[in-house]
Amino acid sequence: MTSLAGEVAVVTGARHGIGAAIATALAGAGARVAVTHHDQAVADALAAALGDGHAGVALDVRSTASADAAAETVASLLGEPTLLVCNAGINRIRPAESFTDEDWLAVLDVNLSGVYRCCRAFGRRMLAAGRGSVVNVASIVGPEVGMPGRAAYGASKAGIVGLTRVLGVEWAGRGVRVNAVIPGPVRTPMVAQAIADGVLVEREIVDRTPAGRLAEPEDVARAVVLLSSADAAFVTAQTLVVDGGYSMYGAAHPATRLPGHAPDEA
């Protein structure tokens, strides 16, 4: 089993879904975890759910001052941060020509500039210590596929991949690795609600996923733990796609008709 004993991890966007699963997996692997939220009370509740030895830290990724202060707080509460997972993100869905400047900038500010602010604040401390690992959570939307209605989201996630590659090569010689995970459709509370509301059709997603199912948040979390660990010590500036083959599948017929899939398999 991969061990992160002795590591101090920071997870943004850990309130639910993928971020919550990542925080739980890092803690399960032995790391002391700082979970962040712009509301201190929420951050404290998230840390309490993980158990003893973890901490809730106030952090608004839209603020440089907040990111810098959070890095200081983590160091004082748990020790110098050695692992960072940037997962906080938002979305706005509408036709590209209908985006207002305010909506466009809001998505880019959280999803891309927010990642940079956190990488800068926590990366400085890792660079000073000569060791560390950053994993940024992107998406297949933007780097791998285009999806209608998600111009700002796709641009922000593609930007994360570009930032990851630059930081990964810039910091590698100074002991800090930077990688990204690129999830496909994941059964988060938001996606589950969209399926329940009929906005998304699970069967249609599964039909173009060679693995034959949606990802669970834990699938992404396990990839993050791997990239954060010594098992990936020579991996930097890379992107790991976690989508069950969704973004690569290009045949006209459903992937669930491939050999090995039962006719009624979902």
Phi, psi and omega per residue, in radians:
M1 nan 2.372 3.133
T2 -1.112 2.292 -3.136
S3 -1.957 2.352 3.021
L4 -2.063 0.465 -3.135
A5 -1.016 2.343 3.132
G6 1.557 -0.135 -3.133
E7 -1.556 2.620 3.046
V8 -1.996 1.974 -3.035
A9 -1.879 2.563 3.072
V10 -2.152 2.279 -3.135
V11 -2.207 2.122 3.032
T12 -1.639 2.697 3.139
G13 1.097 0.755 -3.020
A14 -1.743 0.244 -3.029
R15 -1.226 -0.627 -3.129
H16 -2.769 3.116 3.052
G17 1.033 -2.325 -3.067
I18 -1.066 -0.776 -3.104
G19 -1.085 -0.737 3.111
A20 -1.103 -0.731 3.126
A21 -1.128 -0.661 3.120
I22 -1.136 -0.804 3.133
A23 -1.047 -0.758 3.133
T24 -1.112 -0.736 -3.125
A25 -1.174 -0.706 3.109
L26 -1.113 -0.757 3.101
A27 -1.107 -0.722 3.131
G28 -1.108 -0.478 3.115
A29 -1.493 -0.010 3.031
G30 1.893 -0.040 -3.137
A31 -1.339 2.618 2.910
R32 -1.491 2.196 -2.927
V33 -1.994 2.266 2.955
A34 -1.767 2.027 3.092
V35 -1.746 2.387 -3.020
T36 -2.009 2.679 3.028
H37 -2.822 2.674 -3.119
H38 -1.204 -0.324 3.074
D39 -1.782 2.069 -3.086
Q40 -1.031 -0.665 -3.132
A41 -1.101 -0.699 3.098
V42 -1.159 -0.761 3.121
A43 -1.047 -0.727 3.126
D44 -1.108 -0.707 3.127
A45 -1.134 -0.692 3.110
L46 -1.104 -0.727 3.129
A47 -1.159 -0.714 3.135
A48 -1.063 -0.621 3.131
A49 -1.144 -0.449 3.119
L50 -1.386 -0.387 -3.132
G51 1.863 -3.000 -3.107
D52 -1.183 2.657 3.042
G53 1.582 0.075 3.140
H54 -2.098 3.008 -3.048
A55 -2.529 2.557 2.985
G56 -1.731 2.328 -3.049
V57 -2.297 2.263 3.084
A58 -1.220 2.271 3.124
L59 -2.735 2.114 2.994
D60 -1.858 1.922 -3.032
V61 -1.157 -0.179 3.115
R62 -1.435 -0.045 -3.043
S63 -2.182 2.162 3.058
T64 -1.088 -0.755 -3.138
A65 -1.068 -0.698 3.133
S66 -1.157 -0.738 3.126
A67 -1.112 -0.760 3.133
D68 -1.121 -0.745 3.134
A69 -1.138 -0.673 3.132
A70 -1.102 -0.688 3.107
A71 -1.079 -0.721 3.090
E72 -1.117 -0.729 -3.107
T73 -1.147 -0.777 3.112
V74 -1.010 -0.800 -3.127
A75 -1.056 -0.679 -3.112
S76 -1.310 -0.548 -3.090
L77 -1.518 -0.725 -3.005
L78 -2.099 -0.275 -3.009
G79 1.951 2.990 -3.105
E80 -1.033 2.278 -3.128
P81 -1.154 2.368 3.110
T82 -2.061 -0.309 3.130
L83 -2.295 2.394 3.077
L84 -2.301 2.288 3.029
V85 -2.133 2.012 3.138
C86 -1.664 1.836 -3.076
N87 -2.100 -0.268 -3.065
A88 -1.040 2.363 3.138
G89 -2.888 2.765 3.071
I90 -2.339 2.995 3.129
N91 -2.527 2.662 2.959
R92 -2.327 2.215 -3.072
I93 -2.011 2.026 3.076
R94 -2.970 2.890 3.102
P95 -1.002 2.516 -3.047
A96 -0.992 -0.659 -3.090
E97 -1.275 -0.148 -3.110
S98 -1.739 -0.088 3.133
F99 -1.136 2.339 2.950
T100 -1.488 2.809 3.051
D101 -1.002 -0.666 -3.091
E102 -1.113 -0.763 3.132
D103 -1.174 -0.766 3.120
W104 -1.018 -0.870 -3.086
L105 -1.192 -0.577 3.118
A106 -1.087 -0.781 -3.139
V107 -1.165 -0.798 -3.130
L108 -1.141 -0.613 -3.099
D109 -1.139 -0.779 3.140
V110 -1.331 -0.907 -2.941
N111 -1.305 -0.593 -3.087
L112 -1.946 -0.978 3.119
S113 -1.103 -0.606 3.090
G114 -1.086 -0.698 3.076
V115 -1.103 -0.779 3.139
Y116 -1.094 -0.759 -3.141
R117 -1.024 -0.744 -3.124
C118 -1.248 -0.726 3.081
C119 -1.034 -0.724 -3.138
R120 -1.163 -0.843 -3.070
A121 -1.133 -0.844 -3.104
F122 -1.440 -0.562 3.126
G123 -1.087 -0.644 3.109
R124 -1.002 -0.718 -3.126
R125 -1.252 -0.676 3.081
M126 -1.135 -0.748 3.132
L127 -1.097 -0.666 3.120
A128 -1.130 -0.587 3.136
A129 -1.477 -0.290 3.130
G130 1.398 0.315 3.102
R131 -2.783 2.628 3.088
G132 2.760 2.922 3.115
S133 -2.508 2.366 3.079
V134 -2.076 2.327 3.004
V135 -2.176 2.079 3.107
N136 -1.723 2.384 -3.133
V137 -1.678 1.950 3.119
A138 -1.778 -2.385 -3.128
S139 -2.935 2.723 3.018
I140 -1.158 -0.406 -3.140
V141 -1.279 1.950 -3.082
G142 1.998 -1.249 -3.126
P143 -1.211 -0.576 -3.009
E144 -2.012 -0.700 -3.088
V145 -2.420 2.811 2.996
G146 -1.834 2.356 3.076
M147 -2.205 2.262 -3.107
P148 -0.992 2.557 3.063
G149 1.460 0.025 -3.018
R150 -2.196 0.766 -3.095
A151 -1.073 -0.863 -3.112
A152 -1.186 -0.767 -3.134
Y153 -1.077 -0.844 -3.140
G154 -1.086 -0.711 3.108
A155 -1.112 -0.704 -3.126
S156 -1.167 -0.717 -3.105
K157 -1.262 -0.621 3.027
A158 -1.126 -0.651 3.092
G159 -1.095 -0.656 3.091
I160 -1.045 -0.733 3.125
V161 -1.093 -0.766 3.105
G162 -1.078 -0.774 3.111
L163 -1.080 -0.753 3.131
T164 -1.015 -0.747 -3.116
R165 -1.159 -0.717 3.138
V166 -1.162 -0.868 -3.141
L167 -1.113 -0.646 -3.127
G168 -1.059 -0.701 3.123
V169 -1.453 -0.506 -3.112
E170 -1.278 -0.624 -3.028
W171 -1.738 -0.176 -3.034
A172 -1.007 -0.752 -3.110
G173 -1.233 -0.140 3.136
R174 -1.909 0.250 2.992
G175 1.600 0.091 -3.101
V176 -2.052 2.136 3.110
R177 -1.663 2.539 3.103
V178 -2.355 2.118 3.136
N179 -2.366 3.054 3.110
A180 -2.399 2.596 2.921
V181 -1.870 2.548 -3.100
I182 -2.177 1.602 -3.139
P183 -1.310 2.626 2.915
G184 -1.639 -2.653 3.115
P185 -1.064 2.203 -3.084
V186 -2.178 2.462 -3.121
R187 -1.390 1.233 3.034
T188 -1.489 2.917 3.072
P189 -0.976 -0.647 -3.139
M190 -1.152 -0.758 3.128
V191 -1.192 -0.724 3.116
A192 -1.050 -0.686 3.113
Q193 -1.186 -0.687 3.110
A194 -1.104 -0.636 3.079
I195 -1.175 -0.773 3.137
A196 -1.094 -0.591 -3.124
D197 -1.458 -0.118 -3.131
G198 1.465 0.096 3.094
V199 -1.232 -0.659 3.044
L200 -2.045 2.594 3.085
V201 -1.974 1.950 -3.056
E202 -1.000 -0.709 -3.111
R203 -1.031 -0.665 -3.134
E204 -1.178 -0.652 3.094
I205 -1.171 -0.822 -3.112
V206 -1.097 -0.649 -3.097
D207 -1.081 -0.430 3.113
R208 -1.896 0.317 3.096
T209 -1.962 1.895 -3.107
P210 -0.949 -0.556 3.126
A211 -1.244 -0.231 2.989
G212 1.435 0.312 3.111
R213 -2.851 2.905 2.941
L214 -1.282 2.704 2.991
A215 -1.268 2.623 2.943
E216 -1.696 2.680 3.104
P217 -0.915 -0.583 -3.128
E218 -1.147 -0.477 3.077
D219 -1.094 -0.734 3.115
V220 -1.232 -0.703 -3.114
A221 -1.058 -0.716 3.137
R222 -1.109 -0.650 3.091
A223 -1.139 -0.669 3.113
V224 -1.137 -0.756 3.115
V225 -1.047 -0.762 3.118
L226 -1.026 -0.885 -3.108
L227 -1.147 -0.457 -3.138
S228 -1.395 -0.298 -2.952
S229 -1.639 2.988 3.087
A230 -1.149 -0.307 3.084
D231 -1.126 -0.346 3.108
A232 -1.971 0.566 -3.009
A233 -1.073 -0.408 -3.113
F234 -1.928 0.399 -3.137
V235 -1.972 2.088 3.069
T236 -2.643 2.686 3.138
A237 1.123 0.452 -3.085
Q238 -1.952 2.817 3.053
T239 -2.142 2.263 3.134
L240 -1.905 1.967 -3.118
V241 -1.448 2.207 -3.121
V242 -2.107 1.430 -3.036
D243 -2.483 0.232 3.099
G244 1.087 0.361 -3.140
G245 1.568 0.063 -3.067
Y246 -0.945 -0.868 -3.022
S247 -1.308 -0.323 -3.129
M248 -1.639 -0.283 -3.033
Y249 -1.281 2.225 -3.049
G250 -2.290 0.079 -3.128
A251 -1.279 2.769 -3.112
A252 -1.318 -0.558 -3.111
H253 -1.537 2.786 -3.127
P254 -1.020 2.489 3.107
A255 -1.088 -0.449 3.137
T256 -1.246 -0.063 3.015
R257 -1.659 0.044 3.085
L258 -1.206 2.721 3.085
P259 -0.955 2.395 3.123
G260 1.780 -0.270 3.085
H261 -1.673 2.195 3.047
A262 -1.224 2.604 -3.097
P263 -0.966 -0.593 -3.098
D264 -1.777 0.224 -3.097
E265 -1.286 2.370 -3.137
A266 -1.982 nan nan
